[in-house]
Amino acid sequence: MSEPSTLISDDPLSLAKTGLLAAPYSTYRIGGPMDAAYFPETIEQVQALLKSLSGSLTVLGWGSNTLIA
């Protein structure tokens, strides 16, 4: 699989990384492709991201005991 892509702009949603598999982010190392993944580095990025999203959001955290199907 190719390297994840990151879009760059002022839009918080541009922090989305696509082309990632969920497996490396879960304890069981099981999981297929994610629609998008966000890795905010500051509280401000988290706040901007939450204000920008219009839909469901799943917070994975460390992925411990998580099975993604």
C-alpha positions as CSV (number, residue, x, y, z in Angstrom):
1,M,0.0,0.0,0.0
2,S,1.2,3.5,-0.7
3,E,2.2,6.0,1.9
4,P,-0.7,7.9,3.5
5,S,-1.5,11.2,2.0
6,T,-2.0,14.4,3.9
7,L,-3.8,17.4,2.4
8,I,-2.5,20.9,3.3
9,S,-4.8,23.9,3.7
10,D,-6.4,26.1,6.4
11,D,-9.3,23.7,6.7
12,P,-9.0,21.4,9.8
13,L,-10.4,18.5,7.8
14,S,-7.3,18.7,5.6
15,L,-5.5,17.1,8.5
16,A,-7.1,13.9,7.4
17,K,-4.8,11.0,6.4
18,T,-6.2,8.6,3.9
19,G,-5.0,5.3,2.7
20,L,-4.4,4.0,6.2
21,L,-5.3,0.6,7.5
22,A,-6.8,0.4,11.0
23,A,-4.7,-2.7,11.9
24,P,-1.6,-0.9,13.0
25,Y,-3.7,1.2,15.4
26,S,-5.3,-1.7,17.3
27,T,-4.0,-4.1,19.8
28,Y,-5.2,-7.1,17.9
29,R,-3.6,-5.8,14.6
30,I,-6.9,-6.5,12.8
31,G,-8.7,-3.9,10.7
32,G,-9.2,-2.8,7.2
33,P,-9.0,0.6,5.4
34,M,-10.3,3.7,7.3
35,D,-12.3,6.4,5.5
36,A,-10.0,9.0,7.2
37,A,-7.8,9.3,10.2
38,Y,-6.9,12.5,12.1
39,F,-3.9,12.9,14.3
40,P,-4.2,16.4,15.8
41,E,-1.2,17.6,17.7
42,T,-2.7,20.5,19.7
43,I,-5.9,21.3,21.6
44,E,-6.6,24.0,19.0
45,Q,-6.5,21.4,16.2
46,V,-8.9,19.1,18.1
47,Q,-11.3,22.0,18.7
48,A,-11.2,23.1,15.1
49,L,-11.6,19.6,13.9
50,L,-14.6,18.9,16.1
51,K,-16.3,22.1,14.9
52,S,-15.7,21.2,11.3
53,L,-17.0,17.6,11.3
54,S,-20.6,16.9,10.2
55,G,-21.2,13.3,10.9
56,S,-20.1,10.5,13.2
57,L,-16.8,10.4,14.9
58,T,-15.1,7.4,16.5
59,V,-12.3,8.2,18.9
60,L,-9.8,5.3,18.9
61,G,-7.4,6.4,21.5
62,W,-4.6,3.9,21.9
63,G,-6.6,1.1,20.3
64,S,-6.3,-1.3,23.3
65,N,-8.8,-4.1,23.1
66,T,-10.3,-2.7,19.9
67,L,-11.5,-4.9,17.0
68,I,-12.2,-2.9,13.8
69,A,-14.4,-4.7,11.3
